[in-house]
Amino acid sequence: MQHHETDAQNTLWKLIKDIRFGMLTHRTSTGMLHAHPLTTQNRKIDEHNELYFFIPKSGELYERLLTDGEVNVSYADPGDDSYVSVSGQARAVDDQGQKEALWTPMAKAWFPGGPTDPDLALLAVRIRHAEYWDVDESKMVQLFKMAKAAITGETPRSLGEHKELTLS
């Protein structure tokens, strides 16, 4: 892995680690896009560039992802002006040790049987492509740039960092 990719991955994780929910979007059997709010279980992005989520085996999402695992997970923190879009391949992971390692007390609200709940599925999303926007400037500077753009008709040059990552 090249150094700039590692820096970008660290930035990606820094942007999403404190956002409690990601919106996972998938295709339904009719081809329509549908999104679900899911809690990211990771403590970091692992060497496989995967994000982990707990989902019910009894739900439509689990069945659908077995058929078509192409997904997008989006994160937004408007307070910090950071936005992340991740595209990848989802798959169910049948690893009891990993379920236990990722388990949190909050997950018990959805899966009362704990990490051995028979309805608990561990979903892994291998990140193939990620894009993020991170604005470091103050709200006042952003408003000034937008107001100037509105008056002059010129698009603001930059309101922060925007990067794309392609991961394998």
N, C-alpha and C positions, 0 to 999 in steps of 0.2 A: 504494500500500500504506500502511495506517495505521501509525503509530508503534508501537502496542502489538503489532501483528502482527509487526513486525520484531523487537521485543524477544523475543516468544514464539518466533519462528523461531530466533533466536540461542540462546535457552535450549534449544530442541529439539536444535540441532546440538551444543551444549556437552554435552548428555546422551549423545548417541550417538557422537560422534567417536572416543572412545577404546575403544568396545566393538567388538571385532574381528569378531564374527559377529552377524548378524541372522537370525531365523527367519522365512523367507518362507513364508506359508501360502497355498495356492490350492485350487481345487476340482478333483477328478479328473473323468474322464469319467462316472463313476457318481454324482457329486455329493458324494462323501466329501471331507472336508478333509484335506490332506496338507501337511506342513511340511518345508522344507529349510534347513539352515544355510548361509548365504552370507556372503561377506566384502563389506562395503560398500567400494566403491572411491573414493567421493568424498573430496575434500579439504575440501569445504564443501558446503552446500546451495546449488545454483545459482539463478539468477533464474527458472528454470522449476519450482522446487520439486521437483526430481527426485533420486532416489537411484539409484546405478548399481552393477550387479553383473555379474560374468562368469559365464556358464553355458555348458555344452556344447550345441551345436546337435544333437548326436546323442542327447540325453537326452529322457526323457518330459516333463520340465518345460518345455523349449523348445516342444515340440509342443503341449502343453496350453495354454500361455500365448498361443499364436497364436489359439486358439479362445476362451479365456476369460481375460482379463487382469485381472480383479478379484482383488486380493491384499491381504494384511495382512503387514506386517513388524513383528516385535516384538523389542525389545532389553531386556536386563536386566543391571544391575550391582548384585547384592545387596550387595557390599562398600560401595558408595556409596549404597545405598538409592535407586536411581533406576531407573525403569521407563518404557518408551516403547512405544506401539502406534501404528503408522502404517497407514492404509488408503489405497489408491490404485489406479491403472490401470497395468498393466505392458505394455511393448511392446519389441520388439527394435529396436535402433538400428544401422543399417548405416553406421557412420562410422569409417573406419580411423584418421583423425586423433585421434578421441576415444578409441578403443581404446588407441592409443599413449600418449596423454596420461595415461590412467588406469592404465596398466600398472605393475605392481610386480614385484620379483623373486619374491615369494611366489606370484604367479599362475603362474609357470613350473612349479611343482610339478603344477598341474592341466592346464596347456596348454604342453607342452614346445616347441611350435613358436613360442612367443613371441606378440606381438600380431598376427602375421599367420597364426597357426594357423587352418587352415580350419574347425576345430571350435569356435572361439571365437565366442561371441555376446555382445554387450553388451546387457544388460537394463536398461531405464530404468523406474523406478516413479515416476510423477507423484503426489505426495502430495496427496490431497484432504482428508483429515482426520487429525489427529494428537491423541493424548492422552498426557499424561505425568504421572507422580507422582515427586516429588523430595523426599526427606526430609532436611532440614538438621540436625535435632536429633540429639543424641548417642544412642547405644544405651541408655544409662542412663535418659535422659528418656523415650524411647519405651517402655521396659519399665515405668517408673513409671506412665505414662499407661494402658498396657494393664492393668496390675495394678489400678489405681484403677477402671478401667472394669469389670473382672471382679468386683470387690468391690461396686461401687455399682450395677451393671447398666446403667450409662449408656455409650453409645458414645463413644469418645474424640472430641473435637471435631476435632482435626486432628493428623496426624502428618507434615505437610509440605505442599508446594505441589502442587496438582492443577489442570491446565489442559487445555482442549480448544481446538484450532485447526481452522478450516475454511479450506482453501486452494483456489484455483481454478487 
